[in-house]
Each structure stands twice: as C-alpha cells, then as structure tokens.
Amino acid sequence: IYYRAKQGWPLERVVSPKRQYNNAESNKKAVAAAAAKKHAQTHCKRGHPLSGDNVYEYRGMRHCRACKRAYDKYLYYKKQRPLEEFL
C-alpha cells in the first residue's frame, strides 16, 4: 500500500487487493513530482544555500559548490581526515 501511495496512484487503486500491471502513467507522474520536489529545494543536505554562485548543474541536477569543494579537498588528502573537517 505504501509503495502504491508513494507512486501517486488514486486511492481506490491503492487499497485494491488486485495486482496492478503496466502502471506507466502513474510512474511518470511520480517521477515528475520527485523532480519538482528536488528542484524546489533551497538548501543542500548540509545547509548551504542552493542559489547564485553556489550552484552548478550536472546531468540536469543542481549541486552545491561548497560541498563539492569540500569533497575535492577530502579526496586530495587521500581520505586521511574526515569530510566534516573540510565543511
């Protein structure tokens, strides 16, 4: 039931005991909803703002430059120190 509701199915189909096949339409809606939710984010998972010069796009997704710089430094030092030290 959780999977069906998360995919954006109508309520009567969610609670239906019958198996549902070929659900391409609701899958497209779920993908579009997830993309819209991700694009509406104003901050990255570490709290940096996703606006202005702090954002770059890669493969159609927005990424935080501050987190990328910290991760690059982390890799440069061969992972000898924890990533949190660079943020």
N, C-alpha and C positions, 0 to 999 in steps of 0.2 A: 504494500500500500504506500509506504514511504517513497519508494522509487517512482511509482506512478504519479504521485502528487508532485514530486520534485521535477518530473519531466513536463509538467504543465497540463496533464490530462484533465478533462472535465470530471466533475465529482461523480457522476453516475458511472463513468468508466473506471474510476479509481477504486470504488468499492465493489465493482463487479467481480464475482469469483471466476469468471471465464477468462482464459488466457487471451491476451491481445497480441496479434501479429501485425506486421507491416505498419508500424506506427511512425512513419517518416514525417508526417505533418507536425505532430506534437514534438518530435525530436528537433525539427528546425526551429520551432518556437522556443524550445528550451535553450538551444544554442544561442539564439538571438538575445534572449533575456539575460543569459550569463554574460554575453559580450557587452550588453548595455550596462549591466551592473559593474563590471570590471572597468569600463571606460568612465563611469561616473565617480570613481574613487578620487579623492582629493589628496590623499597621503599614501605613501608606501607602507609596507608592513612594519617598518622600523620608525615611522613617524615623520619622515621627510616629506615636504610638500611636492605634489606632482603638478607643478606649474612652472612656466617661464623657462629659465635656462637649466633647471634641474631635471628636465625630462628629455628623453630621446626615444625614438621609435625604432623597433627592430622586429621585423617579421609581423608588422601590423599591431604590435602591442607596445604600450608605453612602459618605460623603465626609468628608474630613479638613478640619476648620475652619481649622487653621493654614495649610494650603496655599491654601485659599480666600481667607483674609485677605491672604496674600502676593500672590496673583494680583490681587486687587482693588486693592492698593496699586500694583502694577505697571501696571495699566490706568489708574489715576488719574494717574500721572506720564507718561502718554502713551507708554509703552514706551521712554522715553529711557534708562533704566538696565536692566541685565539682571535677570531674575527672581531669580537666585541671590542678589542683593544683599538681597532682602527676606525670604529664608527664614531 
